[in-house]
Amino acid sequence: KKKKKDKVKVAAAPKLGTQMKAEKKKVKKNKSEKYLYFFTNKSTIGLGLIRIGVVISSDHLMTKYIFLPYDKSEKPVEEDAGYVHDLLANLAGINNSRERASKLFQWLIDPIPAKTFFRDTWEKKPIFVQRKNPHYYKGLFSTAEFDRILREDDVQFGVNLDVTSYTHGKRETHNPPGRALPFTVWDFYESGCSLRLLNPQAFSSTVWNVLSILQEQFGSMAGANIYLTPARTQGFAPHYDDIEAFVVQLEGKKHWRVYKVLLGLSLDSTNFSQADIGKPILDVVLEAGDLLYFPRGFIHQGNCLPDVHSLHITISSYQKNSWGDLLQKVVPAALEIAMEEDVEFRRGLPLDYLTYMGVQNSDMDDPRRVKFFSQIESLMKRLFNYAPVDASVDQKARDFLHDCLPPVLTPEELASSVRGAPTRWEDGRVKDVGVHITTQTQVRILRAGCARLCSDGDTVHLYYTTNNSRVYHKEELQSCEIKPELTDAVEFLIHSYPHFVKVESLPCDSVQDRIALAELLFENGIIHTAEAL
């Protein structure tokens, strides 16, 4: 509770390309004063005309944002309105994929400004956003779509779908072999089991679109799981994860408890018993339209209320994306280089070092141990001079590009890229075959982060995501070799994004090289043209 003289901090109005007017009103509740800000948001991204109130209470563990419901005197929300579809359609009109990703993430966590979130909350503490608007995430995914996927797609138990339960402190998985047909899946559900769809982006084009945009915001793979839980049940034991988790409530309600960190920014996922975890630091009920975020390492569990089922999607990122993960690539490479180039790393160990080093000798008070540790420290400091940091970052980048979902093309991108090329069979023959690129053709990289130029020692390759599969690592990492004399031109294209450039402006030695490079990149879906060819 704040004293009257304390300043009350209120989040800045979210900026989604709209004008927002704020009217400050003082309200009293339980003898403590707070400020309530009302925003009228005439949104241009399909979120409708709503009135939003923001009440903020904060402590060192959790921040809570509450949305008041829209004014019923204003335009009502229609049941069949596709908020997410409208949002994505409007985002498709943004020319810069980085800006598109930023705006989508801002919508995900609204009303918290993204800058504030990454400064104060990211990797630090859980946060709960209560909107009182069940339609906020409408169109992202639904139980009806879950049923359609079971009927129409090849969903396999254990690969795409898990059937789980958590009763009397025991977590169980009930996956039979083979395809997950509706007859069997819904029988499990009616028996009180939870359903987890492991890779919804492979089956839902909307989830694919959302994740393919967000991965550019995170600079790390964006994944998702869908959880459908019957009323009165719980599907998973208390546990922590190795991902940053955004729990998006889509239907029904779910009771969530988040507990203190046992291992900050954990490297794996571990289950716990109820006796191990103590009291929650956050105890909330998520309803449709609400959001819960918690970092890696925060123990959590969710259970359904007696009267309603729950459907939520957990959007995740930052798995194995730490400084330590980068150093796992830097240090071995640095040591290999140092041993080749520095004689100090090749000098032999002391003849008798086994007599005073090792665990059995760790309590020994011996000056030789001090000298040994001093030498290790000296070599570790020298090792930095041989660290191939940029090359190691490129290795991380290649891993990321392999993890990435392929981009979802806008209608304009489809028409101006190889996937929309007019080549076809018609009237008994092939028509419009070949790429018709000239020096006056304007081109650009398809997405800001869809390609990266890396050296593999003797050769240079351009790695790209545009031909990736929606199924994780179904395809090998895609790349094409770039001649050394063409690398400047590829860098020029990458750094020119989001602007289109004429082929004649590519820094190549000849016109033939410029056109050949443009044709190579076009055929691999890496670039598209300003106008359909």
N, C-alpha and C positions, 0 to 999 in steps of 0.2 A: 504494500500500500504506500502510495506517495503522499507526502505532506502537501498542504495547499500551496506552499511556496515553490514546490518543485515544478519544473517544466515537464509537461506531458508531451512525449514524442509521438508523432503521428506519421505514418508512412506517406510518402509522396504519392500523388495520384498516378496510376499507371498510364503510360503513354503508348497507345496503340494506333497512332495516326488520327486521334480524335481530340476534340476540344472538351475539356472537363471543367465545369464550374463548381467551386466548393463553397458551401455555406456552413459556417461553424456554429454549432449549437452546444450550449453547456447543459448537461443533464446530471441529475443526482440519483445515485443508486446506493442503497445501504450506507448512507452517510459519507460515502467517498466520492469525490468529484472526478469525472473523466470527461473527455471531449469526444463528441461524436461528429464525424465529418460526413456529409452527404454529398455524393457526386451524381450528377446527371450525365449519363454516358450515352450519346447518340453514336453508336459504334458503326464503323464502316466495314467491319469484318463479319457481319452476320450474327452478332451476339444479341441483337434486338435492343429495344429501348427499355432500359432497366434503371432502377435507382439503387445505388449501392451505399451501404453504411459500413464504416470500418471502425471497430473498437479494438484497441490493442492493449494487451497486458503482457508484461515481459518479465522473465527472470533469467538466471544464468543458464537454464537448461532448455527452456521451451518458449516459443513465441506463438501466440494464437491470434489469427485474423478471422473476423466474423463478418459475413456479408448479410445484410438484411434483404428480405425478398423484394422483388420488383413491385411497384405500385399497381394494384389491380385496376385502377382507373385508366392506366395507360394500356398500350397495345398488348394483348395477352400473348403468352408463348403458346404456339400451336404444337400439338402433340407430335405431328409429323415433321416438325422443323428439324433440319439437319445442321445443327450448329457447327459441328466439326467439318462437315462437307463444305459449308459456306466459307468457313475460315480457310480451309486448304485451297479452295478455289480463288479466294482473294490473295492469299500468299503467293499463288502461282503467278500473279501479275507483278510481283516484285522482281526486279531485274538481277539483283545480287543475292546469291544463295546464302552468303554469310548473314546478310540482313534478314533474309527469310527465316533462318534458323534462330536468330536473336528474337524476332517477333513471336515465333511459335513458342519458344521457351518462356517468354514473358507472359503469354497467354496461359501456359501451363501453371505458373505459380502466382498469377495475378491475385491480389493487388501488390504483392511484394516486388519492389523494383529489383531487377536482376542484379544490378550492381550491389545493392544492399545485401541480397541473398548470398552472393559469392564472397562478400567481405565478412559478413557476420555469422552465416549459418552453414555454408558449404563445408563439409567434413568436420563440423564442430558440434552441432546440436540438432535435435529433431524440431520440426515445425508443423503446425496443424492449421490448415485453412478451411474454415467452415463457411459455406456460401449461402445456404438456405435457398439454393436454386438447383433443383434436381435435373435441369436440362442443360447445365453448363457444359458437360462433356458428351451431350447427346450426339449420337452418330459415330462415336469412336469404336464401340463394340457393344454387343448385346447378347442376351441368352438366345434370342432367335437366330442370330448369326452363328452362335456356337452350334445350335442344332443343325443349321444348314451345312456347316462344315463337316459335321459327323456324317451327314447323309450323302454329300456330294464329293468329298475329298478322301484321299487315302490316309486316314489318321491311324497311326500304329501305337498300341499300348507300349509304354516305356520309351518310345522315341519321340512321339508328339504329345502324348497324353499320359498323365499319372492319375491313378485313383488312390486316394489317401484317407486315413482316419487318425484321430487322436482321442482315445478314450481311456479313462482311468490312468492317465500318465504314460500311456504307451502309444507311440507313433508307428503306424503300419502302412505299407504300400500293398495294394491289392491288384496289381497289373497281371491280367492273364496274357498269354501270347497272342500275337496276331493283330488284325485290324480292329479298331475301336468302333463297332457298329452301334447305332442308336439304341437298339434293343438291349444290349448289354450295358452300355454306359448309363442310360437313364435308370436302369434297374439298380446299379450301384448307387446312383444319386438318391433314389427313393429309399435306399437302405441306410442313408445317413453318411455316405462318403462324399468327400470333396473331390472336385475335378480340377486338374491343373493342365492347361494347354501350354506346352513348353515353348513353342515358336509360332505365335499367332501371325507374325509378319509373313510367314510362308503361305497362309491361307486367307488373310484379310488384307485387301489392298489399302484400306484406310490406315491400319496399323503400320503396314509397310511404309506408306507415305510419311506418317508422323515420325517414325524412327529414322528413316533415311534423311530427314531434315535435321532432327535433333543430334545425330551423330556429328554433324558439322559444328554444332554449338559446343559439344563436349570435347571434340578432338579425340574421341575414344568411342569404341563400339557402343551403340545404344541398343539394348535388348529389351525383351518383355516376356512376361508370363501372364496368363489369364487364370483367375481363380474363381470358381463357382462353388459356393458352399451352401448346403441346405440349412434351413432354420434349426436352431437349438444345437448346432454341431460345431466342431473345431477340427480342422484338417491337419494341422502341423503343431509340433512341439515348440515351446519357446526356443528361440535360436537367434544367432546373429549371422550376418552375411558378409561377403567380401565385395559388395557393390554399394554404390549410392542409390538409394531406393526412393522412388516417387510412387506412392500408393494412390491410385486414382479410382475413387468409388464411382461405379457406373450404374448399379442398380441395388435396391434394398439398403440394408444397414449392416455394419460390422463393428463390434466392440474391440478396440485396439488398446493394448498396454505396451508401453515402451519402458525399458529398464536402464539402469546405469550401465556405463561401459565397463566391461571387464578387460577387453583388449582393444584399445583404440585403433581405428582404421585396420581392422582385422584382415588377415590374408586368406582366410578360408571361412567355411560355414560350419557351425557347431551347434548341436542341440543341447538343451539343459532340462533338468527336472524343475518342477515348481519350487522345490525346497532350495534350489541353488540361486535363485534370482532376486529374492527379497521383494520389496514394494516397488511399484512402478513410479517413474518420475513423470509419466504422462499417461492419462487414462481418459480416453475419448471414444465417442461413437461416431463413425463416419457414415454419412448419408450420401445419396447420389448427388454428385456435384462437388463433393469435398475432396481435399488433398491432404495426405500425410507424407512428410519427408523425414527420413532418418539416415544418418551416415553409416558407413561400414563400422561394425563392431557394437552397435547398439542392439541389445537383446530385445526381442519383440515377440508378441503373439496376438492372434486375432481369433475371435469366436463370434458366431452368429447369435443374434437375439432370438427369443422364442417365437416371434410372430412373423419373421420375414427372412427370405434368402438373401445372399450377398453375391454380387458380381463385381470384381475389381480387376484392374490391370496394374501390374507393377512394372513401371518403366525403370530400367537400370542402366548404369554406366560406371566407368572408372574401375573396372575389374583389371587387376594387374597393370595399373598405369601409374605406379609410384616412382619416386626417385630410386628406390631399391631395385625396381624392375629394370630401370634404365642402366643402373650400375652393374647389374648382372650381365649386361652386354658390354659395357665399357671396360670393366676390370680384366676379364679374361683376354680381351683383345689387346689391352694396354700391356699386360704381362708378356704376351707373345712378342709384341714389338720390342719391349724393353730387353728381353732375353736375346733378341737378335742384334740389338744395337748398342747395348750397354754391358761392358765386361763385368761390372759390379754384380749384376744379376746372374752371371755365369760362374762366379767364384764358388769353390766348394765349401760345404758346411764344415765346422770344426770336427776334427777326428773323434773327439770324445763327447759330442753334444748329447748323445743318447743317455749319457750317465748323469746329466744334471737337468735335462729338459724332459717334458712330458708330465702327464697327470701324476704319476707315482713320485715325481720329484718336485711337485708344485709347492710343497711346504718347505723346501730346502732353502736355507739362507746361504747362497753361494754367489760371489761376485761375478762368476761366469754367466749366471742367469741374467744379471743386470746388463752385461755387455751384449748378450744374445738379443734381448728385447730392444736394446738401443739400435742394434743393426737392423732389426726388422722395421723399426720406426723410420730409420733413415731410408731404407729401400721403398717403403710405402710412400714417403714424400717424393722420392725420385720418380715413382711410378706415374704420378700425375703428369709429368712432362711427356709421357708417351701415350696418354689417353686419347684415343680417336673419338672424341665426343660427337662430332658431326656425323661421322660414319655410323656410330652407334645409334644416334637419333634416327638416322635413315633406316636402320634395322627395325627400330620401333615403328617407324612410319609404314614400312612394308607390312609388318604384322597388322597394323591398324587397317591398311587398305585391303588386306585379305579378309579381315573381319567385317568390313563395311557391307551394308546393303547397297544394291545398285540404285541409282537415282530414279525417282518417278518422274518421267518426262511430262512437261506441260504440253498442251496441244501445239504451241508454237515451236517448242524444242523438238517435238516428234516430227513435225513437218519439215524442219530444217536440219535434221540429223540423218544418219545412215539408216536408222530404224524406220524412218518415214519416206525413204527414197522411193520414187515411183517405178522402179524396176519391177516388171511383172510379166506374166504370160497372158497374152491376149490375141485373139483371132489366129490361133495356131502358131504364134511365134513370140519370142521374147522382145519386149519393148523397153526403151529408156534404160538400157544397161550402161554401166560405167559411171564414173564420177566426173562431173563437168565443172572443175575448179579452174579459175584463171587467176592472173595476178591481181585483178580487181575484185575478186571475191572477198567478202569480209567474213572473218572467222573469229571464234573465241573458244576457250575451254568450256566444257559443258557445265561444270561446277567448280567452285573455288578449290575444293579439296579432292577432286576426283582423280588427280594424276600427280605423280611425283617422280622427279628425275634422280636416279641414284647410280653410283658407280659400283660395279662389282669387281673392281681390280683392273682387269684388262679391258673390260667392256663397260658401256654405259647403257642402262635400261630405263625405259619409262614405264613405271608401274601404274595401273589404273583400275578403277572400280566399276566402270560402266558395263562390263560384261559379267559382273559377279552374279551369283545366284541368291535368291531370297532364302534359300536353305543354307545354314551356316557351314562354310567351308566345303560346300558340295563341289565347287570347282577349285582348281589350283589357282594360285595367285597369277593374275594376268599381267603380261608385260610385253613390250616390243623393244628390240635393240635399236639404239640411236647412234648413228655415226658420230664420231667426235666432232667433226666440222659442223654438225647440225645442233649441237647441244645449246649453243647460244640462242638459236631461234626458238627452241622449246622453252628455255627459261624466259625468253621475251614473251611468249604466249601466256605462260603461267602467271607472270607478274603483271601482265596487261589486264587480267580479269578485274572487273566485269566488262571491260570495254572490248568491242569488236575492233580488229585490225585488218587491214588489207594484206593479202598474201604477199604483195610486192614489198611490204615493209619488213618482212621477216629477214633478220640478219644472216643471210646465206650467201655463198660465193656466186651462185648463178640462179637464173630464173628456173631452170630445170629442177634444181635442188629445192627451191621454195615450193613449187607445185608438187613435187614428189613427197615432200614432208607433209604438206597439207592433206594430200590424198591418203597417206598412211594413217594420219591421226583421224581423219574423217571415217575411214573404213573400219577403224577400231572403236568408233563411237566416242572418242575423246573430245572432239571438237564438233561444233555445229556452225552453220552459216547464218548470217543476218537475214537472208531471204532464202526461201526454199529453192533448191537447185532444179 
